[in-house]
């Protein structure tokens, strides 16, 4: 089994998504980045507006439109702290 990241997506009012993922893609004020297991620790400010994409095992992906917030990568996983997060409309 491939390594997994533990991901927490939290908005001001609630925990929006939590689980294991293969990769997280987010756009910060420094540019878009992809986080894989073993990524160096970092703290980034999310660009506004932004989108966070969570790639799960098996190729499934969930995406959320984000307003404000931060992305934290630690040895324990990835935490996205957002002012608001709503499910993104799938691109076709």
N, CA, C and O atoms as a Tinker XYZ file with bonds, in Angstrom:
   368  protein
     1  N      0.840000   -1.187000    0.000000    73     2
     2  CA     0.000000    0.000000    0.000000    64     1     3
     3  C      0.877000    1.240000    0.000000    63     2     4     5
     4  O      1.861000    1.308000    0.736000    81     3
     5  N      0.526000    2.215000   -0.819000    73     3     6
     6  CA     1.279000    3.457000   -0.902000    64     5     7
     7  C      1.119000    4.255000    0.380000    63     6     8     9
     8  O      0.132000    4.122000    1.104000    81     7
     9  N      2.115000    5.085000    0.637000    73     7    10
    10  CA     2.026000    5.956000    1.805000    64     9    11
    11  C      0.852000    6.912000    1.645000    63    10    12    13
    12  O      0.478000    7.287000    0.534000    81    11
    13  N      0.281000    7.297000    2.783000    73    11    14
    14  CA    -0.879000    8.187000    2.785000    64    13    15
    15  C     -0.592000    9.386000    3.683000    63    14    16    17
    16  O      0.234000    9.321000    4.593000    81    15
    17  N     -1.291000   10.472000    3.406000    73    15    18
    18  CA    -1.274000   11.673000    4.243000    64    17    19
    19  C     -2.564000   11.700000    5.038000    63    18    20    21
    20  O     -3.622000   11.357000    4.511000    81    19
    21  N     -2.495000   12.100000    6.297000    73    19    22
    22  CA    -3.732000   12.369000    7.026000    64    21    23
    23  C     -4.075000   13.825000    6.759000    63    22    24    25
    24  O     -3.252000   14.712000    6.987000    81    23
    25  N     -5.292000   14.076000    6.275000    73    23    26
    26  CA    -5.705000   15.424000    5.879000    64    25    27
    27  C     -6.901000   15.862000    6.703000    63    26    28    29
    28  O     -7.860000   15.111000    6.880000    81    27
    29  N     -6.833000   17.086000    7.206000    73    27    30
    30  CA    -7.953000   17.727000    7.908000    64    29    31
    31  C     -8.244000   19.038000    7.188000    63    30    32    33
    32  O     -7.355000   19.876000    7.035000    81    31
    33  N     -9.486000   19.217000    6.748000    73    31    34
    34  CA    -9.933000   20.478000    6.152000    64    33    35
    35  C    -10.967000   21.059000    7.098000    63    34    36    37
    36  O    -12.049000   20.498000    7.276000    81    35
    37  N    -10.625000   22.189000    7.703000    73    35    38
    38  CA   -11.453000   22.777000    8.742000    64    37    39
    39  C    -11.808000   24.208000    8.372000    63    38    40    41
    40  O    -10.934000   25.008000    8.041000    81    39
    41  N    -13.112000   24.528000    8.431000    73    39    42
    42  CA   -13.574000   25.904000    8.245000    64    41    43
    43  C    -13.880000   26.465000    9.635000    63    42    44    45
    44  O    -13.840000   25.739000   10.629000    81    43
    45  N    -14.181000   27.742000    9.695000    73    43    46
    46  CA   -14.421000   28.405000   10.970000    64    45    47
    47  C    -15.493000   27.694000   11.786000    63    46    48    49
    48  O    -15.355000   27.559000   13.002000    81    47
    49  N    -16.536000   27.246000   11.147000    73    47    50
    50  CA   -17.681000   26.689000   11.851000    64    49    51
    51  C    -17.661000   25.175000   12.026000    63    50    52    53
    52  O    -18.369000   24.654000   12.888000    81    51
    53  N    -16.857000   24.445000   11.221000    73    51    54
    54  CA   -16.971000   22.989000   11.227000    64    53    55
    55  C    -15.772000   22.301000   10.591000    63    54    56    57
    56  O    -14.997000   22.918000    9.860000    81    55
    57  N    -15.634000   21.000000   10.884000    73    55    58
    58  CA   -14.681000   20.165000   10.168000    64    57    59
    59  C    -15.363000   19.773000    8.868000    63    58    60    61
    60  O    -16.435000   19.167000    8.883000    81    59
    61  N    -14.747000   20.116000    7.747000    73    59    62
    62  CA   -15.357000   19.903000    6.437000    64    61    63
    63  C    -15.016000   18.532000    5.870000    63    62    64    65
    64  O    -15.887000   17.848000    5.333000    81    63
    65  N    -13.754000   18.126000    5.986000    73    63    66
    66  CA   -13.329000   16.837000    5.437000    64    65    67
    67  C    -12.152000   16.333000    6.244000    63    66    68    69
    68  O    -11.286000   17.106000    6.653000    81    67
    69  N    -12.128000   15.042000    6.467000    73    67    70
    70  CA   -11.021000   14.428000    7.189000    64    69    71
    71  C    -10.822000   13.027000    6.643000    63    70    72    73
    72  O    -11.788000   12.299000    6.410000    81    71
    73  N     -9.571000   12.652000    6.440000    73    71    74
    74  CA    -9.312000   11.309000    5.960000    64    73    75
    75  C     -7.906000   11.148000    5.441000    63    74    76    77
    76  O     -7.046000   12.005000    5.642000    81    75
    77  N     -7.685000   10.031000    4.767000    73    75    78
    78  CA    -6.378000    9.709000    4.207000    64    77    79
    79  C     -6.368000   10.051000    2.722000    63    78    80    81
    80  O     -7.366000    9.875000    2.023000    81    79
    81  N     -5.225000   10.542000    2.253000    73    79    82
    82  CA    -5.103000   10.926000    0.849000    64    81    83
    83  C     -3.698000   10.634000    0.348000    63    82    84    85
    84  O     -2.754000   10.512000    1.128000    81    83
    85  N     -3.579000   10.525000   -0.971000    73    83    86
    86  CA    -2.280000   10.322000   -1.597000    64    85    87
    87  C     -1.578000   11.646000   -1.849000    63    86    88    89
    88  O     -0.349000   11.715000   -1.842000    81    87
    89  N     -2.374000   12.715000   -2.078000    73    87    90
    90  CA    -1.801000   14.013000   -2.432000    64    89    91
    91  C     -2.811000   15.117000   -2.146000    63    90    92    93
    92  O     -4.021000   14.916000   -2.251000    81    91
    93  N     -2.292000   16.284000   -1.782000    73    91    94
    94  CA    -3.122000   17.476000   -1.610000    64    93    95
    95  C     -2.526000   18.557000   -2.494000    63    94    96    97
    96  O     -1.316000   18.783000   -2.483000    81    95
    97  N     -3.387000   19.229000   -3.267000    73    95    98
    98  CA    -2.946000   20.325000   -4.130000    64    97    99
    99  C     -3.667000   21.583000   -3.672000    63    98   100   101
   100  O     -4.890000   21.594000   -3.528000    81    99
   101  N     -2.888000   22.653000   -3.444000    73    99   102
   102  CA    -3.464000   23.913000   -2.982000    64   101   103
   103  C     -2.702000   25.073000   -3.609000    63   102   104   105
   104  O     -1.536000   24.939000   -3.979000    81   103
   105  N     -3.382000   26.224000   -3.723000    73   103   106
   106  CA    -2.735000   27.428000   -4.260000    64   105   107
   107  C     -2.518000   28.400000   -3.113000    63   106   108   109
   108  O     -3.468000   28.879000   -2.494000    81   107
   109  N     -1.251000   28.681000   -2.842000    73   107   110
   110  CA    -0.899000   29.636000   -1.796000    64   109   111
   111  C     -0.516000   30.962000   -2.437000    63   110   112   113
   112  O     -0.488000   31.086000   -3.661000    81   111
   113  N     -0.226000   31.937000   -1.611000    73   111   114
   114  CA     0.203000   33.238000   -2.133000    64   113   115
   115  C      1.559000   33.136000   -2.825000    63   114   116   117
   116  O      1.947000   34.039000   -3.567000    81   115
   117  N      2.286000   32.034000   -2.586000    73   115   118
   118  CA     3.588000   31.807000   -3.228000    64   117   119
   119  C      3.468000   30.975000   -4.502000    63   118   120   121
   120  O      4.450000   30.813000   -5.227000    81   119
   121  N      2.274000   30.443000   -4.785000    73   119   122
   122  CA     2.063000   29.618000   -5.964000    64   121   123
   123  C      1.392000   28.305000   -5.608000    63   122   124   125
   124  O      1.170000   27.997000   -4.437000    81   123
   125  N      1.068000   27.527000   -6.655000    73   123   126
   126  CA     0.401000   26.242000   -6.434000    64   125   127
   127  C      1.427000   25.203000   -5.986000    63   126   128   129
   128  O      2.554000   25.170000   -6.478000    81   127
   129  N      1.012000   24.355000   -5.043000    73   127   130
   130  CA     1.914000   23.311000   -4.597000    64   129   131
   131  C      1.166000   22.014000   -4.394000    63   130   132   133
   132  O     -0.026000   21.992000   -4.085000    81   131
   133  N      1.902000   20.936000   -4.577000    73   131   134
   134  CA     1.377000   19.604000   -4.332000    64   133   135
   135  C      2.107000   19.003000   -3.143000    63   134   136   137
   136  O      3.333000   19.074000   -3.059000    81   135
   137  N      1.361000   18.417000   -2.233000    73   135   138
   138  CA     1.949000   17.830000   -1.028000    64   137   139
   139  C      1.773000   16.318000   -1.100000    63   138   140   141
   140  O      0.655000   15.810000   -1.194000    81   139
   141  N      2.891000   15.616000   -1.053000    73   139   142
   142  CA     2.916000   14.150000   -1.036000    64   141   143
   143  C      3.428000   13.685000    0.327000    63   142   144   145
   144  O      4.011000   14.480000    1.064000    81   143
   145  N      3.223000   12.416000    0.675000    73   143   146
   146  CA     3.786000   11.908000    1.931000    64   145   147
   147  C      5.295000   12.170000    1.982000    63   146   148   149
   148  O      5.999000   11.981000    0.990000    81   147
   149  N      5.782000   12.607000    3.149000    73   147   150
   150  CA     7.198000   12.907000    3.308000    64   149   151
   151  C      7.574000   14.330000    2.963000    63   150   152   153
   152  O      8.751000   14.685000    3.026000    81   151
   153  N      6.594000   15.167000    2.596000    73   151   154
   154  CA     6.865000   16.570000    2.252000    64   153   155
   155  C      7.471000   17.296000    3.448000    63   154   156   157
   156  O      7.127000   17.005000    4.594000    81   155
   157  N      8.356000   18.223000    3.188000    73   155   158
   158  CA     8.960000   19.032000    4.253000    64   157   159
   159  C      7.880000   19.865000    4.949000    63   158   160   161
   160  O      6.929000   20.306000    4.304000    81   159
   161  N      8.019000   20.080000    6.244000    73   159   162
   162  CA     7.046000   20.921000    6.962000    64   161   163
   163  C      7.009000   22.327000    6.370000    63   162   164   165
   164  O      8.033000   22.872000    5.958000    81   163
   165  N      5.811000   22.897000    6.338000    73   163   166
   166  CA     5.662000   24.276000    5.863000    64   165   167
   167  C      4.357000   24.860000    6.372000    63   166   168   169
   168  O      3.449000   24.139000    6.786000    81   167
   169  N      4.288000   26.173000    6.332000    73   167   170
   170  CA     3.062000   26.907000    6.636000    64   169   171
   171  C      2.890000   27.912000    5.525000    63   170   172   173
   172  O      3.775000   28.735000    5.289000    81   171
   173  N      1.743000   27.859000    4.826000    73   171   174
   174  CA     1.501000   28.771000    3.719000    64   173   175
   175  C      0.140000   29.432000    3.831000    63   174   176   177
   176  O     -0.823000   28.838000    4.315000    81   175
   177  N      0.083000   30.670000    3.373000    73   175   178
   178  CA    -1.192000   31.393000    3.332000    64   177   179
   179  C     -1.882000   31.050000    2.012000    63   178   180   181
   180  O     -1.280000   31.158000    0.943000    81   179
   181  N     -3.157000   30.633000    2.096000    73   179   182
   182  CA    -3.891000   30.276000    0.889000    64   181   183
   183  C     -4.247000   31.528000    0.102000    63   182   184   185
   184  O     -4.615000   32.552000    0.677000    81   183
   185  N     -4.132000   31.434000   -1.221000    73   183   186
   186  CA    -4.522000   32.535000   -2.089000    64   185   187
   187  C     -6.046000   32.673000   -2.043000    63   186   188   189
   188  O     -6.755000   31.713000   -1.742000    81   187
   189  N     -6.539000   33.879000   -2.345000    73   187   190
   190  CA    -7.990000   34.097000   -2.354000    64   189   191
   191  C     -8.429000   34.561000   -3.724000    63   190   192   193
   192  O     -7.799000   35.468000   -4.268000    81   191
   193  N     -9.459000   34.004000   -4.312000    73   191   194
   194  CA   -10.059000   32.733000   -3.912000    64   193   195
   195  C     -9.124000   31.596000   -4.296000    63   194   196   197
   196  O     -8.201000   31.780000   -5.089000    81   195
   197  N     -9.364000   30.448000   -3.741000    73   195   198
   198  CA    -8.479000   29.312000   -3.962000    64   197   199
   199  C     -9.299000   28.036000   -4.013000    63   198   200   201
   200  O    -10.502000   28.032000   -3.753000    81   199
   201  N     -8.617000   26.959000   -4.353000    73   199   202
   202  CA    -9.256000   25.649000   -4.343000    64   201   203
   203  C     -8.255000   24.646000   -3.777000    63   202   204   205
   204  O     -7.064000   24.701000   -4.085000    81   203
   205  N     -8.746000   23.743000   -2.957000    73   203   206
   206  CA    -7.926000   22.663000   -2.431000    64   205   207
   207  C     -8.457000   21.370000   -3.018000    63   206   208   209
   208  O     -9.651000   21.082000   -2.935000    81   207
   209  N     -7.552000   20.585000   -3.619000    73   207   210
   210  CA    -7.922000   19.304000   -4.205000    64   209   211
   211  C     -7.248000   18.193000   -3.412000    63   210   212   213
   212  O     -6.045000   18.236000   -3.153000    81   211
   213  N     -8.033000   17.210000   -3.034000    73   211   214
   214  CA    -7.538000   16.088000   -2.242000    64   213   215
   215  C     -7.669000   14.830000   -3.087000    63   214   216   217
   216  O     -8.775000   14.403000   -3.418000    81   215
   217  N     -6.518000   14.237000   -3.435000    73   215   218
   218  CA    -6.515000   13.027000   -4.262000    64   217   219
   219  C     -6.440000   11.819000   -3.347000    63   218   220   221
   220  O     -5.467000   11.628000   -2.617000    81   219
   221  N     -7.497000   11.000000   -3.403000    73   219   222
   222  CA    -7.596000    9.831000   -2.552000    64   221   223
   223  C     -7.072000    8.594000   -3.268000    63   222   224   225
   224  O     -6.874000    8.609000   -4.483000    81   223
   225  N     -6.847000    7.524000   -2.512000    73   223   226
   226  CA    -6.431000    6.252000   -3.098000    64   225   227
   227  C     -7.490000    5.796000   -4.100000    63   226   228   229
   228  O     -8.685000    5.986000   -3.874000    81   227
   229  N     -7.061000    5.207000   -5.183000    73   227   230
   230  CA    -7.993000    4.732000   -6.193000    64   229   231
   231  C     -8.326000    5.788000   -7.229000    63   230   232   233
   232  O     -9.139000    5.541000   -8.120000    81   231
   233  N     -7.715000    6.962000   -7.132000    73   231   234
   234  CA    -7.922000    7.995000   -8.136000    64   233   235
   235  C     -9.065000    8.949000   -7.879000    63   234   236   237
   236  O     -9.239000    9.910000   -8.629000    81   235
   237  N     -9.854000    8.714000   -6.836000    73   235   238
   238  CA   -10.939000    9.642000   -6.536000    64   237   239
   239  C    -10.362000   10.965000   -6.049000    63   238   240   241
   240  O     -9.304000   11.006000   -5.420000    81   239
   241  N    -11.079000   12.044000   -6.351000    73   239   242
   242  CA   -10.627000   13.372000   -5.944000    64   241   243
   243  C    -11.803000   14.168000   -5.408000    63   242   244   245
   244  O    -12.900000   14.120000   -5.964000    81   243
   245  N    -11.572000   14.901000   -4.327000    73   243   246
   246  CA   -12.561000   15.841000   -3.820000    64   245   247
   247  C    -11.931000   17.222000   -3.877000    63   246   248   249
   248  O    -10.724000   17.369000   -3.684000    81   247
   249  N    -12.742000   18.229000   -4.139000    73   247   250
   250  CA   -12.232000   19.595000   -4.252000    64   249   251
   251  C    -13.165000   20.548000   -3.520000    63   250   252   253
   252  O    -14.384000   20.381000   -3.515000    81   251
   253  N    -12.555000   21.545000   -2.906000    73   251   254
   254  CA   -13.311000   22.557000   -2.166000    64   253   255
   255  C    -12.829000   23.937000   -2.565000    63   254   256   257
   256  O    -11.628000   24.180000   -2.687000    81   255
   257  N    -13.792000   24.850000   -2.771000    73   255   258
   258  CA   -13.468000   26.251000   -2.984000    64   257   259
   259  C    -13.243000   26.868000   -1.611000    63   258   260   261
   260  O    -14.061000   26.706000   -0.705000    81   259
   261  N    -12.139000   27.568000   -1.465000    73   259   262
   262  CA   -11.697000   28.081000   -0.183000    64   261   263
   263  C    -11.650000   29.605000   -0.209000    63   262   264   265
   264  O    -11.248000   30.204000   -1.207000    81   263
   265  N    -12.058000   30.219000    0.880000    73   263   266
   266  CA   -11.883000   31.660000    1.065000    64   265   267
   267  C    -11.000000   31.854000    2.285000    63   266   268   269
   268  O    -11.380000   31.477000    3.394000    81   267
   269  N     -9.830000   32.437000    2.091000    73   267   270
   270  CA    -8.915000   32.747000    3.183000    64   269   271
   271  C     -8.411000   31.529000    3.909000    63   270   272   273
   272  O     -8.983000   30.445000    3.802000    81   271
   273  N     -7.340000   31.710000    4.647000    73   271   274
   274  CA    -6.868000   30.635000    5.498000    64   273   275
   275  C     -5.428000   30.249000    5.256000    63   274   276   277
   276  O     -4.681000   30.932000    4.554000    81   275
   277  N     -5.058000   29.126000    5.861000    73   275   278
   278  CA    -3.676000   28.660000    5.852000    64   277   279
   279  C     -3.607000   27.162000    5.587000    63   278   280   281
   280  O     -4.561000   26.423000    5.830000    81   279
   281  N     -2.462000   26.738000    5.089000    73   279   282
   282  CA    -2.154000   25.337000    4.862000    64   281   283
   283  C     -0.945000   25.001000    5.726000    63   282   284   285
   284  O      0.080000   25.679000    5.654000    81   283
   285  N     -1.061000   23.961000    6.538000    73   283   286
   286  CA     0.035000   23.536000    7.404000    64   285   287
   287  C      0.405000   22.095000    7.067000    63   286   288   289
   288  O     -0.452000   21.212000    7.025000    81   287
   289  N      1.697000   21.876000    6.828000    73   287   290
   290  CA     2.198000   20.530000    6.564000    64   289   291
   291  C      3.166000   20.183000    7.694000    63   290   292   293
   292  O      4.129000   20.906000    7.950000    81   291
   293  N      2.890000   19.058000    8.368000    73   291   294
   294  CA     3.768000   18.589000    9.445000    64   293   295
   295  C      4.047000   17.107000    9.220000    63   294   296   297
   296  O      3.578000   16.518000    8.246000    81   295
   297  N      4.802000   16.524000   10.112000    73   295   298
   298  CA     5.062000   15.091000   10.038000    64   297   299
   299  C      3.807000   14.264000   10.240000    63   298   300   301
   300  O      3.758000   13.104000    9.830000    81   299
   301  N      2.783000   14.845000   10.871000    73   299   302
   302  CA     1.519000   14.138000   11.110000    64   301   303
   303  C      0.564000   14.215000    9.924000    63   302   304   305
   304  O     -0.360000   13.407000    9.837000    81   303
   305  N      0.761000   15.164000    9.007000    73   303   306
   306  CA    -0.135000   15.282000    7.857000    64   305   307
   307  C     -0.336000   16.720000    7.429000    63   306   308   309
   308  O      0.515000   17.581000    7.651000    81   307
   309  N     -1.486000   16.961000    6.810000    73   307   310
   310  CA    -1.817000   18.270000    6.243000    64   309   311
   311  C     -3.084000   18.787000    6.911000    63   310   312   313
   312  O     -4.071000   18.064000    7.045000    81   311
   313  N     -3.039000   20.045000    7.325000    73   311   314
   314  CA    -4.227000   20.702000    7.867000    64   313   315
   315  C     -4.481000   21.959000    7.066000    63   314   316   317
   316  O     -3.580000   22.775000    6.869000    81   315
   317  N     -5.715000   22.113000    6.603000    73   315   318
   318  CA    -6.140000   23.331000    5.919000    64   317   319
   319  C     -7.117000   24.035000    6.846000    63   318   320   321
   320  O     -8.166000   23.487000    7.185000    81   319
   321  N     -6.772000   25.249000    7.255000    73   319   322
   322  CA    -7.632000   26.065000    8.101000    64   321   323
   323  C     -8.169000   27.190000    7.226000    63   322   324   325
   324  O     -7.419000   28.077000    6.817000    81   323
   325  N     -9.468000   27.153000    6.941000    73   323   326
   326  CA   -10.062000   28.110000    6.010000    64   325   327
   327  C    -11.159000   28.922000    6.681000    63   326   328   329
   328  O    -11.799000   28.463000    7.628000    81   327
   329  N    -11.369000   30.141000    6.176000    73   327   330
   330  CA   -12.494000   30.942000    6.650000    64   329   331
   331  C    -13.799000   30.305000    6.211000    63   330   332   333
   332  O    -14.765000   30.260000    6.973000    81   331
   333  N    -13.826000   29.811000    4.973000    73   331   334
   334  CA   -14.988000   29.067000    4.485000    64   333   335
   335  C    -14.532000   28.056000    3.441000    63   334   336   337
   336  O    -13.542000   28.273000    2.742000    81   335
   337  N    -15.257000   26.962000    3.346000    73   335   338
   338  CA   -14.959000   25.905000    2.371000    64   337   339
   339  C    -16.262000   25.305000    1.885000    63   338   340   341
   340  O    -17.085000   24.847000    2.678000    81   339
   341  N    -16.442000   25.312000    0.566000    73   339   342
   342  CA   -17.642000   24.726000   -0.023000    64   341   343
   343  C    -17.219000   23.749000   -1.114000    63   342   344   345
   344  O    -16.223000   23.977000   -1.800000    81   343
   345  N    -17.975000   22.656000   -1.278000    73   343   346
   346  CA   -17.616000   21.700000   -2.341000    64   345   347
   347  C    -17.562000   22.387000   -3.699000    63   346   348   349
   348  O    -18.458000   23.153000   -4.055000    81   347
   349  N    -16.516000   22.110000   -4.444000    73   347   350
   350  CA   -16.344000   22.704000   -5.770000    64   349   351
   351  C    -17.166000   21.945000   -6.783000    63   350   352   353
   352  O    -17.380000   20.740000   -6.651000    81   351
   353  N    -17.629000   22.657000   -7.798000    73   351   354
   354  CA   -18.347000   22.026000   -8.890000    64   353   355
   355  C    -17.338000   21.277000   -9.762000    63   354   356   357
   356  O    -16.353000   21.874000  -10.196000    81   355
   357  N    -17.553000   19.998000  -10.029000    73   355   358
   358  CA   -16.583000   19.231000  -10.826000    64   357   359
   359  C    -16.401000   19.829000  -12.221000    63   358   360   361
   360  O    -17.367000   20.228000  -12.872000    81   359
   361  N    -15.138000   19.884000  -12.668000    73   359   362
   362  CA   -14.849000   20.356000  -14.027000    64   361   363
   363  C    -15.202000   19.240000  -15.016000    63   362   364   365
   364  O    -14.965000   18.064000  -14.742000    81   363
   365  N    -15.751000   19.606000  -16.130000    73   363   366
   366  CA   -16.136000   18.602000  -17.136000    64   365   367
   367  C    -15.356000   18.809000  -18.403000    63   366   368
   368  O    -15.536000   18.066000  -19.368000    81   367
